[in-house]
């Protein structure tokens, strides 16, 4: 059975998340500044692709992002304010 367009987009987004994670590890563990910079360029390109796929899925209603409730925003602020002051 062929994949539907939504399933393909979900697969692409999942793949892009894995790819950016892998390139991020390469950047973190690279001893050569020249190679690190090249990996950073590739990582940026992959993040751009990921954002484009996400935006398209969001536009089609396939990746809804409901707004956060104010209480959750306040809790996150408190959590990270405590972390920053320690």
Secondary structure by P-SEA (a helix, b strand, c coil): ccccaaaaaaaaaaaaaaaaaaaaaaaaccccaaaaaaaaaaaaaaaaaaaaaaaaaaaacccccccccaaaaaaaaaaaaaaaac
